[in-house]
Amino acid sequence: MGGRRASIAAGPYVLLVPAAIALAAVSIYPLVYGFIASVRQFRYGLDLGFAGLNNYINVVQDETFTTALATTAKYVVLCVVIETLLGLGLALLVNRELRGASLWRIGIILPMTVAPVVVGVMWRLIYASDIGIADPVMGLFGIHGVHVLGSETSAFLGVVLLDVWEWTPLMFLILLAGLQSLPQEPLEAALIDGASPIRVFFDHVLPMLRPVLFVAIVLRSIDAIGTFDQIYVLTRGGPGVSTQLFSIYAYNTAFLFTQFGRAMAMVVILLAAVLVLAAIAIRLMRLGPGTR
Amino acid sequence: MRGTWWRRVLLYGTLVVAEIFALFPFWWMITTSLKHQVEIFSGLELAPTVPTLDNFFALFETYNFGPFLANSIIVVAFSVALSLLLGTPAAYALTKLPTEGWLQKQALIIVLLVRMLPAILLVIPFYIVLANYQLLNTRLGLILLYTGLNTGFVIWLMQSFLAEIPRDIEEAALVDGDTRITALYRVVLPLAAPGMAATAIFSVINIYNDFLIALTMTSTPEAQTIPVGVSTLIGKITIAWGPMAAAGVVGAVPIVIFALIVQRHFVRGLTLGAVK
């Protein structure tokens, strides 16, 4: 009997082992390996030996890198702010008795389900100067002779708009679920007491929604920091370096210029930022048994 | 006041605008894919006057989409099957751990961290490692990477589905003489089947849509997947707009269908437990 109980107790751990090995192989192993690569010198993909902190020093002094970081920061903040506001607005709008509620919902959510590469294609077809629909539409508003992807500012705003299109649905989805999980009694009580809907929103809904709102913002920020696919398809970082986000520059450094060590040094610097954000997100999520 | 007509007009008006904004790019891509080359350049028709499938034929005849599609299907099928095989037992173990709480929490944190790492952090080491084992530009290389990465996602989603199965049902089976293993097969798995199907579909979406890993690990149509294939259509000087739009449609259609199937589980599958 004692033997059987022991085997039951050990059973779950045995089941965890293969998955743990698989996970470690694609996370801990590459990160350690990458960290080692970041202190070595590579040329044309060949490892030439120990380089100390040279890669890090080069990266920090590289103006293109700091510009890419600044562009990424601007991109992330702008996208996340707009997406949060729009997502919250839409969630509040849909969070009521609607005719065909699930149809409205699926329509809004669809953009986030398709591959970012396909999203890039869609917007390339819209922004294209010869066959696109963006230029004539801007013409209707009296803006002539501007090609979205042709100038630095408009290209940056163009990729932000794409991101807003693709990821507002995620904010909408999380915040709608958050709104639906709020207790209804205090809200109804406040409304019966004569509070205006706007007061009820700021005094009751927003404070209760805050944890979900924070998690949504941090999750979206982490994803936005890693944005690559759409930019690769749409602008490859141009014109100039106006849409060269961090991941595009790191990709070019590694796979066009084959400077793996230098690219890994960039990546390690970014990893620090991502880990801080991830730690915040995980704290806020209050994980527990059955977390979904 | 709540029922005044202008509020309803405002509500549905805003929703209609949001839907048009969300769906128009889909429509524009689809119509472009169905237009003749001449018509694509001739102006801004919202629908093709004479729809044609030429662009789709061109994809398969001149742009290698046969191999791309085959690679995508093979890679996605094996990666999803393998990661379900690895992840589901682990998720089951997590819901049955005697040390309820601590270890489970640590495991979930690790799984989440892995999921949050941007792909750009991982592809450089992946590239060097695959090169060492001669696995660059092979479907096997992609399958190994996707299996590992997706296992965490499977654990995450499956433990949430498994935790919803009442313990009493399994306990009752044990009392009736089942062992843990037979109870798992006879009682737990049938109840978890819908959750497992949803997990599989979300995994298909994740892996089919991946671009950066496939882009960096492959270089020829021998192993390139659909998203990489789409990006190869974007030349430096000229772009074949019709085939590119058609490629986008091929990339989007299976995913939209899958997404419609699992829309009930969207919050769980796409938001990483942001909402309890």
Interface residues (C-beta under 8 A of the other chain):
Chain A: I8 A9 G11 P12 Y13 V14 L15 L16 P18 A19 A20 A22 L23 A25 V26 S27 Y29 P30 L31 Y33 G34 A37 G45 L90 L93 V94 L98 S102 W104 R105 I106 G107 I108 I109 L110 P111 M112 T113 V114 A115 P116 V117 V118 V119 V121 M122 W123 R124 L125 I126 A128 D130 I131 I133 P136 W165 P169 L170 L173 I174 A177 G178 S181 V212 V215 A216 L219 I222 D223 I225 G226 F228 D229 Y232 V233 F246 S247 A250 Y251 A254 F255 F260 A263 M264 V267 L270 L271 V274 L275 A278 A281 I282 M285 R286 L287 G288 P289 G290 T291 R292
Chain B: L11 T14 L15 A18 E19 F21 A22 L23 P25 F26 W28 M29 T32 I40 F41 L44 S83 L86 G87 P89 A90 Y92 A93 L94 T95 K96 L97 P98 E100 G101 Q104 K105 A107 L108 I109 I110 V111 L112 L113 V114 M116 L117 P118 A119 I120 L121 L122 V123 I124 P125 F126 Y127 I128 V129 A131 L145 T147 G148 L149 T151 G152 I155 Q159 S160 A163 E164 R180 I205 Y208 N209 D210 F211 L212 L215 T216 I226 P227 V230 S231 I234 I239 W241 M244 A245 A247 G248 G251 A252 I255 V256 A259 L260 Q263 F266 V267 R268 L270 T271 L272 G273 A274 V275 K276
